[in-house]
């Protein structure tokens, strides 16, 4: 869950971004840009970093501010969960990542699973839609919704990628060190229950 100062900074950024999308008055534009710079300064002070670089990163976010969408594939083999080891932090997670514009949620999660693990999968159930801020994740600069899909293995073999350095299946009582910015042990356990009970409704929030 994000600390309160980061949550406030992200809300200020969203207000500024949306305001700049619709603003007409040049003085109001300057005010929204100032709000964005304040948000960048808050983040830099709280987390470290260069305020001008953060301001440039936030300025690249344009249009009406909405949550970003992260998709994750929960694939089980004999109740062992398929995980990939991220090159960026050396920790393990469910295959997944950002949904791309022009993709359906199903297509996004199936693509991510294939790219990161080498396995072709078929999404069979939208198990959960979670607000990342309401779960035990490390803080993130942007507001993110996480879509978890229970998927069935179709074909393929384990294959690392540009983003992943290893692929393996684990029992839930023997999980490796997880990349908690991406997935938590509790969420993996919830996915196993959805795998066992396909009739359950989608979890949310």
C-alpha positions as CSV (number, residue, x, y, z in Angstrom):
1,X,0.0,0.0,0.0
2,X,1.3,3.5,-0.9
3,X,2.3,5.8,2.0
4,X,-0.1,8.7,2.5
5,X,2.3,11.3,1.1
6,X,2.7,9.3,-2.1
7,X,-1.1,8.9,-2.5
8,X,-1.6,12.7,-2.1
9,X,1.2,13.4,-4.6
10,X,-0.4,11.0,-7.2
11,X,-3.8,12.6,-6.7
12,X,-2.3,16.0,-7.3
13,X,-0.6,14.7,-10.4
14,X,-3.9,13.3,-11.7
15,X,-5.7,16.6,-11.1
16,X,-2.9,18.5,-12.9
17,X,-2.8,16.0,-15.8
18,X,-6.6,16.1,-16.3
19,X,-6.7,19.8,-15.9
20,X,-4.0,20.3,-18.6
21,X,-6.0,18.1,-20.9
22,X,-9.0,20.5,-20.9
23,X,-7.6,23.8,-19.9
24,X,-8.0,26.8,-22.2
25,X,-6.9,29.8,-20.1
26,X,-3.1,30.3,-20.2
27,X,-3.0,31.3,-16.5
28,X,-4.9,28.2,-15.5
29,X,-2.4,26.2,-17.6
30,X,0.5,27.7,-15.5
31,X,-1.4,26.8,-12.3
32,X,-1.9,23.2,-13.3
33,X,1.8,22.9,-14.4
34,X,2.7,24.3,-10.9
35,X,0.6,21.6,-9.3
36,X,2.4,19.0,-11.3
37,X,5.7,20.4,-10.2
38,X,4.6,20.3,-6.6
39,X,3.7,16.6,-7.0
40,X,7.1,15.9,-8.5
41,X,8.8,17.7,-5.6
42,X,6.8,15.7,-3.1
43,X,7.7,12.4,-4.7
44,X,11.4,13.5,-4.9
45,X,11.5,14.5,-1.3
46,X,9.7,11.3,-0.1
47,X,11.4,8.7,-2.3
48,X,14.6,10.4,-3.5
49,X,15.3,11.5,-7.0
50,X,15.7,14.6,-9.0
51,X,12.6,16.8,-9.1
52,X,13.2,18.1,-12.6
53,X,13.5,14.5,-13.9
54,X,10.4,13.5,-12.1
55,X,8.5,16.5,-13.4
56,X,9.6,15.5,-17.0
57,X,8.4,12.0,-16.4
58,X,5.0,13.2,-15.1
59,X,4.7,15.7,-18.0
60,X,4.9,12.8,-20.4
61,X,1.6,11.5,-19.0
62,X,-1.0,13.3,-21.0
63,X,-4.8,13.0,-21.5
64,X,-7.5,12.3,-18.9
65,X,-5.8,10.6,-15.9
66,X,-6.9,7.0,-15.5
67,X,-5.4,4.0,-13.7
68,X,-2.8,1.9,-15.7
69,X,-3.8,-1.8,-16.3
70,X,-1.4,-4.6,-15.2
71,X,-2.4,-8.2,-16.3
72,X,-1.2,-11.4,-14.6
73,X,-1.5,-15.0,-15.6
74,X,-2.1,-17.7,-12.9
75,X,-1.1,-21.0,-14.5
76,X,-1.2,-24.2,-12.4
77,X,0.4,-27.6,-13.1
78,X,-0.7,-30.2,-10.5
79,X,-1.5,-27.2,-8.2
80,X,2.0,-25.8,-8.6
81,X,2.1,-22.2,-9.8
82,X,4.0,-21.1,-12.8
83,X,6.4,-18.2,-12.0
84,X,9.0,-16.2,-13.8
85,X,12.1,-14.6,-12.4
86,X,12.5,-10.9,-13.3
87,X,15.8,-9.7,-14.5
88,X,15.1,-6.2,-13.1
89,X,15.1,-7.3,-9.4
90,X,16.0,-11.0,-9.4
91,X,12.7,-11.9,-7.8
92,X,9.8,-14.1,-8.9
93,X,6.3,-13.2,-10.1
94,X,3.3,-14.4,-12.2
95,X,3.9,-13.8,-15.9
96,X,2.4,-10.5,-16.9
97,X,2.8,-6.8,-17.4
98,X,1.1,-3.7,-18.9
99,X,-1.8,-4.2,-21.2
100,X,-1.2,-2.6,-24.6
101,X,-3.5,-0.3,-26.5
102,X,-5.5,-2.3,-29.0
103,X,-5.5,-5.5,-27.1
104,X,-8.3,-7.2,-25.3
105,X,-7.6,-8.2,-21.7
106,X,-7.5,-11.9,-22.7
107,X,-5.0,-11.2,-25.6
108,X,-2.8,-9.1,-23.3
109,X,-2.4,-11.7,-20.6
110,X,-1.9,-14.6,-23.1
111,X,0.7,-12.6,-24.9
112,X,2.5,-11.7,-21.7
113,X,2.6,-15.3,-20.5
114,X,4.0,-16.5,-23.8
115,X,6.6,-13.7,-24.0
116,X,7.8,-14.1,-20.4
117,X,7.6,-17.9,-19.9
118,X,7.7,-19.6,-23.3
119,X,4.3,-21.2,-22.6
120,X,1.2,-20.6,-24.7
121,X,-1.8,-20.3,-22.3
122,X,-5.5,-19.8,-22.6
123,X,-7.3,-17.5,-20.2
124,X,-10.3,-19.2,-18.8
125,X,-11.4,-17.0,-15.9
126,X,-11.0,-13.4,-14.8
127,X,-10.3,-14.2,-11.2
128,X,-9.7,-10.8,-9.7
129,X,-9.6,-7.1,-10.4
130,X,-7.6,-5.4,-7.7
131,X,-6.6,-1.8,-6.9
132,X,-2.9,-2.1,-6.3
133,X,-3.0,0.5,-3.6
134,X,-5.3,-1.7,-1.4
135,X,-2.9,-4.7,-1.3
136,X,0.5,-5.5,0.1
137,X,2.6,-4.2,-2.8
138,X,5.6,-1.9,-2.7
139,X,4.8,1.8,-3.6
140,X,4.5,2.8,-7.2
141,X,4.5,6.2,-8.9
142,X,1.2,5.5,-10.8
143,X,-2.2,4.3,-9.8
144,X,-2.6,0.7,-11.1
145,X,-5.4,-1.8,-11.5
146,X,-4.3,-5.4,-11.5
147,X,-6.2,-8.1,-13.5
148,X,-5.6,-11.7,-12.5
149,X,-6.6,-14.4,-14.9
150,X,-6.7,-18.2,-14.3
151,X,-5.1,-19.7,-17.4
152,X,-4.7,-23.2,-18.8
153,X,-1.4,-24.4,-20.3
154,X,-1.8,-25.1,-24.0
155,X,1.7,-25.8,-25.2
156,X,5.3,-24.7,-25.1
157,X,8.4,-25.1,-22.9
158,X,10.1,-22.9,-20.3
159,X,12.0,-20.2,-22.0
160,X,13.5,-17.0,-20.5
161,X,13.1,-13.7,-22.2
162,X,14.5,-10.2,-22.3
163,X,12.6,-9.5,-19.1
164,X,12.9,-12.8,-17.4
165,X,15.9,-15.0,-16.5
166,X,14.2,-18.2,-15.3
167,X,10.9,-20.1,-15.5
168,X,9.7,-22.7,-13.0
169,X,6.7,-24.1,-11.1
170,X,6.4,-24.0,-7.3
171,X,4.3,-25.5,-4.6
172,X,2.5,-22.8,-2.6
173,X,4.2,-23.9,0.6
174,X,7.6,-23.5,-1.1
175,X,7.4,-20.2,-3.0
176,X,10.6,-18.4,-3.8
177,X,11.3,-14.7,-2.9
178,X,8.5,-12.8,-4.7
179,X,8.6,-9.5,-6.5
180,X,6.0,-7.9,-4.2
181,X,5.6,-4.9,-6.5
182,X,4.1,-7.3,-8.9
183,X,2.4,-10.1,-6.9
184,X,2.0,-11.2,-3.3
185,X,1.9,-14.7,-1.7
186,X,-1.7,-14.0,-0.6
187,X,-2.8,-13.2,-4.2
188,X,-1.2,-16.4,-5.4
189,X,-3.1,-18.4,-2.8
190,X,-6.3,-16.7,-3.9
191,X,-5.6,-17.7,-7.5
192,X,-5.2,-21.3,-6.4
193,X,-8.7,-21.1,-4.8
194,X,-10.1,-19.6,-8.0
195,X,-8.4,-22.4,-10.0
196,X,-10.1,-25.0,-7.8
197,X,-13.4,-23.2,-7.8
198,X,-14.1,-21.9,-11.3
199,X,-17.7,-21.2,-10.4
200,X,-16.6,-18.5,-7.9
201,X,-17.4,-14.9,-8.9
202,X,-14.5,-12.5,-9.7
203,X,-12.9,-10.9,-6.7
204,X,-12.4,-7.2,-6.7
205,X,-10.8,-4.3,-4.9
